[in-house]
Amino acid sequence: MICQTTKKGDECFFMGKDGCTYNGGTCQQVVEQCEGCDKIKEYPSGKYCTSYPHPELKWKNGGPCNFATHIKREAKKEKVINALKASKRKAAGKM
């Protein structure tokens, strides 16, 4: 439904017939760690995340928000070991 509280005019998952159903009845503004993210949208009432209603909770555990676009994540490259070949090498005494 269309938000009628903080993000007026935008589509919102938490908006119901009786108003905002999110905890507290409204979305929370972004926190300092969110600055630079592409998902921030500015409204007359402040800056809000377009993906999550309470951004502070995403950063609470010390890890980065999984919606953050301003954080570059490096993929860990792990060496893939073929278990069958490894067991054959071990049986042959080559390890």
Phi and psi in degrees as GROMACS dihedral restraints (atoms count N, CA, C in turn):
[ dihedral_restraints ]
;  ai    aj    ak    al  type     phi  dphi    fc
    3     4     5     6     1   -82.3    20    10
    4     5     6     7     1   131.2    20    10
    6     7     8     9     1   -66.6    20    10
    7     8     9    10     1   138.7    20    10
    9    10    11    12     1  -117.7    20    10
   10    11    12    13     1     1.6    20    10
   12    13    14    15     1  -108.0    20    10
   13    14    15    16     1   -86.3    20    10
   15    16    17    18     1   -92.9    20    10
   16    17    18    19     1   -38.5    20    10
   18    19    20    21     1  -105.7    20    10
   19    20    21    22     1    55.7    20    10
   21    22    23    24     1   -53.3    20    10
   22    23    24    25     1   128.1    20    10
   24    25    26    27     1    94.2    20    10
   25    26    27    28     1   -12.6    20    10
   27    28    29    30     1   -97.2    20    10
   28    29    30    31     1   153.8    20    10
   30    31    32    33     1   -69.7    20    10
   31    32    33    34     1   133.6    20    10
   33    34    35    36     1  -139.0    20    10
   34    35    36    37     1   131.9    20    10
   36    37    38    39     1   -69.4    20    10
   37    38    39    40     1   -29.7    20    10
   39    40    41    42     1   -88.9    20    10
   40    41    42    43     1    -4.5    20    10
   42    43    44    45     1   -80.6    20    10
   43    44    45    46     1   129.9    20    10
   45    46    47    48     1  -125.8    20    10
   46    47    48    49     1  -175.8    20    10
   48    49    50    51     1   -63.5    20    10
   49    50    51    52     1   -30.6    20    10
   51    52    53    54     1   -95.7    20    10
   52    53    54    55     1    11.7    20    10
   54    55    56    57     1   109.1    20    10
   55    56    57    58     1  -163.3    20    10
   57    58    59    60     1   -71.4    20    10
   58    59    60    61     1   127.5    20    10
   60    61    62    63     1   -97.4    20    10
   61    62    63    64     1     0.0    20    10
   63    64    65    66     1   -69.6    20    10
   64    65    66    67     1   154.6    20    10
   66    67    68    69     1   -54.4    20    10
   67    68    69    70     1   115.6    20    10
   69    70    71    72     1    97.9    20    10
   70    71    72    73     1   -10.0    20    10
   72    73    74    75     1    79.3    20    10
   73    74    75    76     1     9.5    20    10
   75    76    77    78     1  -161.4    20    10
   76    77    78    79     1   157.4    20    10
   78    79    80    81     1   -75.0    20    10
   79    80    81    82     1   155.3    20    10
   81    82    83    84     1   -99.7    20    10
   82    83    84    85     1   149.1    20    10
   84    85    86    87     1   -70.9    20    10
   85    86    87    88     1   159.1    20    10
   87    88    89    90     1   -67.8    20    10
   88    89    90    91     1   158.6    20    10
   90    91    92    93     1  -104.4    20    10
   91    92    93    94     1   175.1    20    10
   93    94    95    96     1   -57.6    20    10
   94    95    96    97     1   -38.5    20    10
   96    97    98    99     1   -64.9    20    10
   97    98    99   100     1   -21.0    20    10
   99   100   101   102     1   -78.8    20    10
  100   101   102   103     1   -17.0    20    10
  102   103   104   105     1   -56.7    20    10
  103   104   105   106     1   129.1    20    10
  105   106   107   108     1   102.1    20    10
  106   107   108   109     1    -9.9    20    10
  108   109   110   111     1   -76.1    20    10
  109   110   111   112     1   143.6    20    10
  111   112   113   114     1   -74.9    20    10
  112   113   114   115     1   -12.9    20    10
  114   115   116   117     1   -89.1    20    10
  115   116   117   118     1     1.8    20    10
  117   118   119   120     1   -82.5    20    10
  118   119   120   121     1   134.4    20    10
  120   121   122   123     1  -130.3    20    10
  121   122   123   124     1   136.8    20    10
  123   124   125   126     1   -95.3    20    10
  124   125   126   127     1   132.0    20    10
  126   127   128   129     1  -120.0    20    10
  127   128   129   130     1   167.7    20    10
  129   130   131   132     1   -58.2    20    10
  130   131   132   133     1   -27.7    20    10
  132   133   134   135     1   -89.2    20    10
  133   134   135   136     1    -5.0    20    10
  135   136   137   138     1   141.3    20    10
  136   137   138   139     1  -169.3    20    10
  138   139   140   141     1   -97.4    20    10
  139   140   141   142     1   132.6    20    10
  141   142   143   144     1  -134.5    20    10
  142   143   144   145     1   152.8    20    10
  144   145   146   147     1   -81.2    20    10
  145   146   147   148     1   137.4    20    10
  147   148   149   150     1   -83.9    20    10
  148   149   150   151     1    -9.9    20    10
  150   151   152   153     1  -106.1    20    10
  151   152   153   154     1   -26.2    20    10
  153   154   155   156     1  -140.7    20    10
  154   155   156   157     1   135.0    20    10
  156   157   158   159     1   -76.7    20    10
  157   158   159   160     1   -20.4    20    10
  159   160   161   162     1  -135.1    20    10
  160   161   162   163     1    80.2    20    10
  162   163   164   165     1   -59.3    20    10
  163   164   165   166     1   -29.1    20    10
  165   166   167   168     1   -58.4    20    10
  166   167   168   169     1   -35.9    20    10
  168   169   170   171     1   -66.0    20    10
  169   170   171   172     1   -29.9    20    10
  171   172   173   174     1   -68.9    20    10
  172   173   174   175     1   -28.2    20    10
  174   175   176   177     1   -99.5    20    10
  175   176   177   178     1    -4.9    20    10
  177   178   179   180     1   -60.6    20    10
  178   179   180   181     1   -39.7    20    10
  180   181   182   183     1   -83.6    20    10
  181   182   183   184     1    10.1    20    10
  183   184   185   186     1    89.7    20    10
  184   185   186   187     1   -16.4    20    10
  186   187   188   189     1   -90.2    20    10
  187   188   189   190     1   165.2    20    10
  189   190   191   192     1   -75.8    20    10
  190   191   192   193     1   156.0    20    10
  192   193   194   195     1   -66.4    20    10
  193   194   195   196     1   135.6    20    10
  195   196   197   198     1   -74.3    20    10
  196   197   198   199     1   -10.9    20    10
  198   199   200   201     1   -94.1    20    10
  199   200   201   202     1    -8.9    20    10
  201   202   203   204     1   -63.0    20    10
  202   203   204   205     1   127.3    20    10
  204   205   206   207     1   -96.7    20    10
  205   206   207   208     1   -12.9    20    10
  207   208   209   210     1   -91.4    20    10
  208   209   210   211     1     0.4    20    10
  210   211   212   213     1  -107.5    20    10
  211   212   213   214     1   126.6    20    10
  213   214   215   216     1   -92.4    20    10
  214   215   216   217     1   123.9    20    10
  216   217   218   219     1  -103.9    20    10
  217   218   219   220     1   134.3    20    10
  219   220   221   222     1   -96.1    20    10
  220   221   222   223     1   131.7    20    10
  222   223   224   225     1   -77.7    20    10
  223   224   225   226     1   133.1    20    10
  225   226   227   228     1   -81.7    20    10
  226   227   228   229     1   124.9    20    10
  228   229   230   231     1   -96.3    20    10
  229   230   231   232     1   118.1    20    10
  231   232   233   234     1  -111.5    20    10
  232   233   234   235     1   143.0    20    10
  234   235   236   237     1   -74.1    20    10
  235   236   237   238     1   124.8    20    10
  237   238   239   240     1   -88.1    20    10
  238   239   240   241     1   126.3    20    10
  240   241   242   243     1  -110.2    20    10
  241   242   243   244     1   126.2    20    10
  243   244   245   246     1   -77.1    20    10
  244   245   246   247     1   113.6    20    10
  246   247   248   249     1   -61.3    20    10
  247   248   249   250     1   -37.3    20    10
  249   250   251   252     1   -66.2    20    10
  250   251   252   253     1   -46.1    20    10
  252   253   254   255     1   -65.7    20    10
  253   254   255   256     1   -37.9    20    10
  255   256   257   258     1   -64.1    20    10
  256   257   258   259     1   -40.9    20    10
  258   259   260   261     1   -68.5    20    10
  259   260   261   262     1   -33.9    20    10
  261   262   263   264     1   -68.7    20    10
  262   263   264   265     1   -40.3    20    10
  264   265   266   267     1   -62.7    20    10
  265   266   267   268     1   -41.8    20    10
  267   268   269   270     1   -65.6    20    10
  268   269   270   271     1   -39.9    20    10
  270   271   272   273     1   -66.8    20    10
  271   272   273   274     1   -32.0    20    10
  273   274   275   276     1   -82.2    20    10
  274   275   276   277     1    -9.1    20    10
  276   277   278   279     1    83.8    20    10
  277   278   279   280     1    20.3    20    10
  279   280   281   282     1   -91.9    20    10
  280   281   282   283     1     5.1    20    10
